[in-house]
């Protein structure tokens, strides 16, 4: 039976020019390059310049994705921006990007699932495209986490970075089998009981302030490996696939130890895992599309290959998606 699939037509990314190394952070807080690398695998991260907003970096990633797809912005009728660091409480960052692209039709909105945001955004756009409610979508993950970090808290300020990544999805006819190109399956979950494990201690509706990111690192690590493996096992059960069938595993880039432990649990060889956390740090909702864009650009990900993505974020939220490139 034929069906519409959300096919990836292009990828794009943008990283701010300024690079902050572990050595530079060690001059500000009680830490060291060795301490950070041993626990996280991070060597450096990018930090947005003064006045460089989430919509600005998201727009650059979107334009790069459209150029890669060989498509004009006028062909896009849905924009989903996954971000926890919007320019404003409202309007949505997505509408600002929509306006800059000159798009006046369709819909544009933000989605907030923190580090899982891109997976949630992809799953949402996929539903619009498969139902025929939209023809082509931009799914963007864009973050300026440097604006919500307590730069005196060594447990959190060393982990995060800024950046944006985007994919262009287009509805195309498929045969309804796993051989189809496009998004094959998505699974998203959340459990609000874990709010205090990873959160920002401010907000317009509570403190009237932006607040800072707070995290219980050991608890997040413990839950992450279990929940990430769990959501991928749902994908394997649904499709009959296993880790051996995956060509590329592109996980959320939070911590190298979490990435390795999850790959081991899923039976995926480390040489089939795309890793950018060493150079980007944790860019929250931007981390997966940044990694996808890099692996697509350098030729690792080839048409027809199976690509598995997964993420977990504050809330907790978590999810995965399987894509035939």
WOHUVEN-V663900 format. One record per backbone hydrogen bond with DSSP energy under -0.5 kcal/mol. NH is the residue of the N-H (numbers start at 1). CO is the residue of the C=O. If there is no record, write none. Layout:
# WOHUVEN-V663900
NH/CO
NH/CO
This chain:
# WOHUVEN-V663900
3/174
5/172
7/5
7/170
9/7
9/168
10/168
12/166
14/164
18/47
20/45
21/19
22/43
25/21
26/22
27/23
27/24
28/25
29/25
31/29
36/32
37/33
38/34
39/35
40/36
41/36
41/37
42/36
43/278
44/278
45/20
46/280
47/18
52/49
53/51
57/53
58/54
59/55
60/56
61/57
62/58
63/59
64/60
65/61
66/62
67/63
68/64
69/65
70/66
71/66
75/72
76/73
77/136
78/136
79/107
80/138
81/79
81/109
82/80
82/140
83/81
83/111
95/92
96/92
97/93
98/94
99/95
100/96
101/97
102/99
103/98
107/77
109/79
111/81
113/111
116/113
117/114
120/116
121/117
122/118
123/119
124/120
125/121
126/122
127/123
128/124
129/125
130/126
131/127
132/128
132/129
133/128
134/128
137/169
138/78
139/137
139/167
140/80
140/138
141/165
142/82
142/140
143/163
145/161
147/144
148/145
149/146
151/149
153/150
154/152
156/153
157/153
158/154
159/156
160/156
161/282
162/46
163/143
164/14
165/141
166/12
167/139
168/10
169/137
169/167
170/7
171/135
172/5
174/3
180/177
182/324
183/6
184/182
184/322
185/322
187/320
189/318
191/316
194/191
195/192
197/194
198/194
198/195
199/214
201/212
202/200
203/209
206/203
207/203
208/203
209/203
213/148
214/199
216/197
217/215
220/216
221/217
222/218
223/219
224/220
225/221
226/222
227/223
228/224
229/225
230/226
231/227
232/228
233/229
234/230
235/231
236/232
237/233
238/234
239/235
240/236
241/236
245/242
246/242
246/243
247/306
248/306
249/272
250/248
250/308
251/249
252/310
254/252
256/40
259/255
260/256
261/257
262/258
263/259
264/260
265/261
266/262
267/263
267/264
268/263
269/267
272/269
273/270
274/249
275/273
279/276
280/276
281/277
282/159
283/281
286/283
287/284
290/286
291/287
292/288
293/289
294/290
295/291
296/292
297/293
298/294
299/296
300/295
301/295
302/300
305/302
307/305
307/323
308/248
309/321
310/250
311/319
313/317
316/313
317/313
318/189
319/311
320/187
321/309
322/185
323/307
324/182
325/305
325/323
